[in-house]
């Protein structure tokens, strides 16, 4: 079988050479690629830490967030944050985390307010992620916190106030400080037959 190059016409090779030699070089002097520009880095460097590091300049009020929520969020999360269908609820769930059916919402489960901003900015609205402005994201974070009774109606979310918010479940997460080294994957004398720990209940007549 002839090689790809042998089966490629001279004209095709010339076109490929034109594409790969146009514009910036594909190979840097010391290897492939090139250094990312500050603009390219800033477009990806969007994460916000639990302590608020990374929160950008901007602000948003509860009132502004309420209008935005009705427009961009209520279709999935419900008019009052109760959740629609299989979409998650954003409010409620207090005192349910230790129950058989915990309701993990921003109010009951979320440990740090700055990460509410982080998640909304990078993942919401569903199907249109990263389309919200910084001020819109702050406003939605303010409204969601207010809907859970965590902040007052006059709360203004920004890089200073969000880290100061005390979330109800802040102390519900503990670091894994167990001693010992990481588990080693079994490579010999391992269980050869899976152990059945439970079975689905068989319905009558089937």
Beta strands, then each sheet from edge to edge (+ up, - down):
strand 1: 27-28
strand 2: 31-32
strand 3: 59-61
strand 4: 156-158
sheet 1: 1+ 2-
sheet 2: 3+ 4-
end
